[in-house]
Amino acid sequence: MQQTIQTTLLIIGGGPGGYVAAIRAGQLGIPTVLVEGQALGGTCLNIGCIPSKALIHVAEQFHQASRFTEPSPLGISVASPRLDIGQSVAWKDGIVDRLTTGVAALLKKHGVKVVHGWANVLDGKQVEVDGQRIQCEHLLLATGSSSVELPMLPLGGPVISSTEALAPKALPQHLVVVGGGYIGLELGIAYRKLGVQVSVVEARERILPTYDSELTAPVAESLKKLGIALHLGHSVEGYENGGLLANNGKGGQLRLEADQVLVAVGRRPRTKGFNLECLDLKMNGAAIAIDERCQTSMHNVWAIGDVAGEPMLAHRAMAQGEMVAEIIAGKARRFEPAAIAAVCFTDPEVVVVGKTPEQASQQGLDCIVAQFPFAANGRAMSLESKSGFVRVVARRDNHLILGWQAVGVAVSELSTAFAQSLEMGACLEDVAGTIHAHPTLGEAVQEAALRALGHALHI
């Protein structure tokens, strides 16, 4: 047996939450060991957020180039473009490699010891990794999440998860996406723009079911325009002889011939495989239960990110990781954000921050709801993207802003302004009175606030 490594903080998981916690702990002078069984960066950097956005960019560029083979109002015409998917994947992998290498360099810079291997929890103070024992004062669980698998659609061969979809060796003729949430639609739209025939099968009656129908209507219209077939209200039964089988719950059967099926029905906290059961932690469903300091039911055992449940967002995990490191360093911190932005990188993009009109109504709040369409925004017109809008939700009595929603081209870049306004306790007058640069999509934010006050200028 090797000599036991002693440390103050031991982190299991090198994803966004884990590595940010480690970097901040290192900055604060806390002896830290980070254990990761796969590549640093976790799902987000390796097989999630970053590679999916890279593939989406490739798809968009190819799609735009393909458009110009036909008469264009922009006056651009080109010959039919060709796609080398191998080169596309290599470019995507290059981005991932640069980012993960950067994470490793930052950890080294701040004195974090990285142990590569799978952690086996012995108790709240000890972990074993390939025979190496590590003893700590604080144990931070940042193990992330994994794709939900369906028993009737076991992964393998033509049935793939998002991991395989992000590293195609060749493109299928017909891809059937099981799941109409953000992961399924982001990848489905990307594959369609790469020239693949795409069908989406969703058990519920509409796409992106966690968002309101007004917000998702432009996305549904885009899917139709792209030629993506939607089969809503259908439950999957299995895949056999090259076809996906589903039913609509009313006796109607559906068979879709497909050479590849992408299962994208959500993610679940990764709590199995590292002997977490021995700690007997309090659970919140499938997730580890935590308090407002990310403390679990065991003293000095912490949990952050996806393993601690919804919302499963990398930026939430990062913020929690930074906070836990500061708490261990003796700072007084609580995780009480006013809002955490959720973004769907569909076409068009969707952003939700804070309370929606429905949520405000359910909570008995008397609110003003106003929206400004991108059809009246000069920058959106110049980007050939007039669909969508920005919507604001604010209290009627004092005009305190409670939420923002937006759907349209590049609205993901508005998410920071939305979140900042809520964190700073901004009122409608604050946003309406701020001079917004022209011409930008951000003007729609100001105009939505102005409209809520009764005097929008450009509609």
VENLIN-V764390 format. One line per field, one symbol per residue. phi: phi as a letter, one per 40 degrees, with the letter a starting at -180 (. if undefined). psi: psi as a letter, one per 40 degrees, with the letter a starting at -180 (. if undefined). burial: I if it has 24 or more other ideal C-beta (glycine too) atoms within 12 Angstrom, else O. A space follows every 10 residues. Layout:
BEGIN
phi->???
psi->???
burial->???
END
This chain:
BEGIN
phi->.ccccbacbb bbhbcdcccc dcccccccgc dbbbbacbcd hgddccbadc cccccccdcc ccccccdccb dbccgbbbcc cbbbcccccc cccccdcccc cccdccccdc gccbbciccb ccacbbbbbf gccbbacbbb cbcgabccbb dcbccigccb bcdcccbcca cccbbbcchb cccccdcccc cccchccbbb bbcccacfcc bcccccdccc ccdcccgccb bcgbccbiba fgbcbabcgb gcbbbbcaca bccbbhbbdc bbhbgcdccf ccbbgcbccb ccbgcccbdg bbabgdccgc ccbdccddcc ccccdcccch ccbbcbccab cbbbccbccb bbbgccdccc cccgccbcba bbcccbbccc cccfaccgab bbbacccbgc cbabbaaicf cdcccccccc ccccgcbdcc cccccccbca cccccccccc cccgaccba
psi->hihhhhidhh hhhfaddddd dddddddeeh hhhhhheaii eaddddfbdd dddddddddd dddddddeei hheeehhiih iihgdddddd dddddddddd ddddddddde fhhhhhihih hdaeehihhf ehhhhidhhh hfeaiihhih deghiibehi addddefhdi hidhhhhhhf addddddddd ddeeeihhih hhdieiifee iidddedddd dddddefhhh gifhhhdahi feihhiieef ehihhhhhei hhhgeaiihg eieffddeef ihigbeihhi aeefhaehhe hihiadeeai hghddddddd ddddddddee ihiiggidih hhhhfahiih hhhahidddd ddefhhihhi ihieeehddd deefgeiaih hihiiddeeh hdiiiihahf edeedddddd dddefiiddd ddehhhihhi dddddddddd ddeefidf.
burial->OOOOIOIIII IIIIIIIIII IIIIIIOIOI IIIIIIIIII IIIIIIIIII IIIIIIIIII OIIOIIOOOO OOOOOOOOOO OOIOIOOIIO OIIOIIOOII OOIIOIIOOI OIIIIOOIII IIIIIIIIIO OIIIIIIIII IIIIIIIIOI OOIOIOOIII IIIIIIIIOO IIOIIIIIII IIIIIIIIII IIIIIIIIII IIIIOIIIIO IIOIIIOIII OIIOOIOIII IIOIIIIIIO OOOIIIOOOO OOOIOIOIII IIIIIIIOII IOOIOIOOIO IOOOOOIIII OOIIIIOIOI IIIIIIIIIO IIIIIIIIII IIIIIIIIIO OOIOIOOOII IIIIIIIIII IIIIIIIOOI OOOOIOIIII IIIIOIIOII OOOOIOIIII IIIIIOOOII IIIIIIIIII IIOIIOIIII IIOOOIIIOI IIOOOIOOOI IIIIIIIIII IIIOOIOIO
END
